[in-house]
Amino acid sequence: MGLTGGLGAGKSTALAALQRLGAVTLSTDAVVHELYADDEVRDLVVQRWGPEVAPDGVVDRQAVARAAFAAPEERQWLEQLLWPRVGARVVAFRQAAQDADPPPVAAVVETPLLFEAGMEGAYDATVAITAPEEVRAARAAARGHAAVDERASRQLTQEEKAARATHHVVNDGDVAQLEDRLAAVLAAVTAASGA
């Protein structure tokens, strides 16, 4: 199952809730974070944008984001560097979930750019998490995302994501409400797959 949503919609909270509900989970954001610790990836990023993106040999994700979002070709370069590596990790994760005994309730991969990257066909179901705009803005600002509008402009709107997803969950309450809504989605996906 692919999980997506806009900046500040609550994807990470939803992923944690799905894990509590028995799913095995993978965050592609976490995979990217791990990739930045890889010497080869770090060196390529430094070669492209200079040593300021990796002070003391550690990639500064915010500096990389600023460089990548400065121009479309820079973002495309970064995507071409990271997406194949992320894709390989997703394939390995899905294989491990498929081979697990007993099998998990679901295998969920959280991918912010699921539809933008054309990855939806790789999943049996997709879930879009949305939230009211004022809630999203407050969450994003609390995490230090100053350029929310600039980043969001490079993504589908949350309404577009919801329209494309096989399931849509509104995250406008507390964590318990979100978990209840996700439990209903898991039940529907399980019923549809005949599991």
C-alpha positions in Angstrom: 0.0 0.0 0.0 1.3 3.4 -0.9 0.8 6.3 1.5 1.1 9.9 0.4 0.0 13.4 1.3 1.0 17.0 1.2 3.5 18.8 3.4 2.2 18.9 7.0 -0.8 16.5 6.3 0.3 14.0 8.8 1.9 11.2 6.7 4.4 10.3 9.5 1.7 10.2 12.1 -0.4 8.0 9.8 2.5 5.7 9.1 3.1 5.2 12.8 -0.6 4.5 13.3 -0.6 1.9 10.6 2.4 0.3 12.2 0.5 0.1 15.5 -2.4 -1.5 13.5 0.0 -4.4 12.4 1.4 -3.1 9.2 5.1 -3.1 8.4 6.1 0.3 7.2 8.8 2.1 5.3 9.3 5.8 5.0 11.0 6.9 1.8 12.0 10.2 3.7 13.9 8.0 6.2 15.5 6.1 3.3 16.6 9.4 1.8 18.1 10.4 5.1 20.0 7.1 5.2 21.2 7.6 1.7 22.7 11.0 2.6 24.9 9.2 5.1 26.2 7.0 2.2 29.7 8.2 1.1 28.9 7.9 -2.6 25.7 10.0 -2.4 27.3 12.6 -0.1 30.3 13.0 -2.5 28.0 13.4 -5.5 25.9 16.0 -3.7 29.0 17.9 -2.6 30.5 17.7 -6.2 27.2 19.2 -7.5 26.6 22.0 -5.0 29.8 22.5 -3.0 31.0 21.7 0.5 28.5 24.0 2.1 25.8 21.3 1.6 27.9 18.9 3.8 29.7 20.7 6.5 32.0 18.4 8.4 31.2 15.7 5.9 27.6 15.4 7.0 24.9 16.3 4.5 22.7 19.2 5.6 19.3 18.3 4.3 18.0 21.8 4.4 21.0 23.1 2.4 20.4 20.3 -0.2 16.7 21.2 -0.3 17.6 24.9 -1.0 19.9 23.9 -3.8 17.5 21.4 -5.3 14.5 23.7 -5.2 16.5 26.6 -6.7 15.9 25.4 -10.3 13.9 22.6 -11.9 17.1 21.0 -13.4 18.7 20.9 -9.9 15.6 19.1 -8.5 15.6 16.7 -11.4 19.3 16.0 -10.9 18.6 15.1 -7.2 15.6 13.0 -8.1 17.7 11.1 -10.7 20.3 10.5 -8.0 18.0 9.4 -5.2 14.9 7.8 -6.8 16.6 4.7 -8.2 18.2 4.0 -4.9 15.0 4.6 -3.0 13.2 2.3 -5.5 15.7 -0.5 -4.8 15.0 -0.2 -1.0 11.3 -0.3 -1.6 11.6 -3.4 -3.7 13.7 -5.1 -1.0 11.2 -4.0 1.7 8.2 -5.4 -0.2 10.0 -8.7 -0.9 10.8 -9.0 2.9 7.2 -8.3 3.7 6.0 -10.9 1.2 8.3 -13.5 2.5 7.5 -12.9 6.2 5.8 -15.7 8.1 3.3 -14.8 9.4 2.6 -12.1 6.8 2.0 -8.6 8.1 -1.5 -7.1 8.0 -0.1 -4.8 5.2 3.1 -3.5 3.9 2.9 0.3 3.7 5.4 2.6 1.9 5.1 6.3 2.7 6.1 8.4 -0.4 5.4 12.1 -0.4 5.7 12.2 -4.3 4.0 8.9 -5.0 1.8 10.2 -7.8 4.3 12.8 -9.1 6.9 10.0 -9.5 4.4 7.8 -11.3 4.8 5.1 -8.6 1.1 4.4 -7.9 0.9 1.4 -10.2 3.4 -0.5 -8.0 0.8 -0.7 -5.2 -2.4 -2.6 -4.7 -3.9 0.4 -2.9 -3.0 4.0 -2.3 -3.9 6.3 0.6 -3.9 10.1 0.5 -3.7 11.8 3.9 -5.1 15.4 3.8 -5.6 18.0 6.4 -7.1 21.5 6.6 -4.7 24.1 5.1 -4.2 26.0 8.4 -3.3 22.8 10.2 -0.8 21.9 7.4 0.9 25.3 7.5 1.2 25.2 11.3 2.7 21.7 11.2 5.2 22.6 8.4 6.2 25.8 10.1 6.8 24.0 13.4 9.2 21.7 11.6 11.1 24.6 10.0 9.8 24.4 6.5 9.8 28.1 5.7 9.3 27.6 1.9 6.0 25.6 2.3 4.3 27.3 -0.7 7.4 26.9 -2.9 7.8 23.2 -2.1 4.1 22.6 -2.3 3.9 24.2 -5.8 6.1 21.4 -7.1 3.7 18.8 -5.8 0.1 17.9 -6.7 -2.4 19.6 -4.5 -3.8 17.5 -1.7 -7.1 17.5 -3.5 -5.4 16.0 -6.6 -3.7 13.4 -4.5 -7.0 12.5 -2.8 -8.7 12.2 -6.2 -6.0 9.8 -7.5 -5.8 7.7 -4.4 -7.9 4.6 -3.9 -8.5 5.7 -0.3 -8.6 9.2 1.2 -8.2 9.9 4.9 -8.8 13.4 6.3 -6.5 14.1 9.3 -8.5 16.8 11.0 -8.8 15.3 14.5 -6.6 13.6 17.1 -4.3 10.6 16.6 -7.0 8.2 17.9 -9.4 9.5 15.2 -6.8 9.1 12.5 -6.0 5.6 13.7 -9.7 4.6 13.5 -10.0 6.0 10.0 -6.8 4.1 9.0 -8.1 0.9 10.6 -11.2 1.2 8.3 -8.9 1.6 5.3 -6.9 -1.5 6.3 -10.0 -3.5 6.7 -11.3 -2.4 3.3 -7.9 -3.2 1.6 -7.7 -6.6 3.3 -11.3 -7.4 2.3 -10.6 -6.3 -1.3 -7.5 -8.5 -1.5 -9.3 -11.5 -0.1 -6.8 -11.9 2.7 
